Amino acid sequence: MSNAVKTDHPHIVRREGVCGGEPIVDGLRVAVRHVATLHRLGESIPEIVDSLGITEAQVFHSLSYYFDHQDEIDSLIAQEEQAHAEYPGT
């Protein structure tokens, strides 16, 4: 397994070969964009915790990363939305 590249946000790392190298919750395949998407849809912190099976601290650090790197994460979200639009049902 590749080494994690730490970020300035506890719980958030990048791993080559995991989720395309985008920022993820350390030890999981939960991308920051997943947390940000749920937040943008209006889900509360407890709802995000339940939906993704992560801790409140992991949610807060994911959102902290999102707000510090909003252009990057919004771009990843837009790419995912475009892929779903082009290939519905996948």
Residue, then its C-alpha position, 0 to 999 in steps of 0.5 A: m500500500s502506498n504511503a499517505v501524504k498528510t495534509d494540514h488537516p488532521h484525518i485528511v490524507r492523499r494516497e496514490g491509487v486511492c480515489g484518484g489521489e484526491p483527499i480522503v479520510d485517513g484509513l478509509r475510501v471516503a473522499v472529502r468531496h463525498v462529505a462536501t456534497l452531503h454538506r452542500l445538500g443540507e445534511s447535518i453533521p450527525e446525518i453525514v456521520d450516519s451516511l458515511g460511517i465516519t466520526e464527527a471529527q472526520v466530518f469537521h476536518s473534511l469540511s475544514y479541508y473543503f473550505d480551505h480548498q473549495d475550488e479544488i473540491d468543487s471541481l471534483i464534485a462537478q466532474e463527478e456530476q458530469a460523469h453521472a449525467e453522461y452515464p446515468g445509472t452508473 
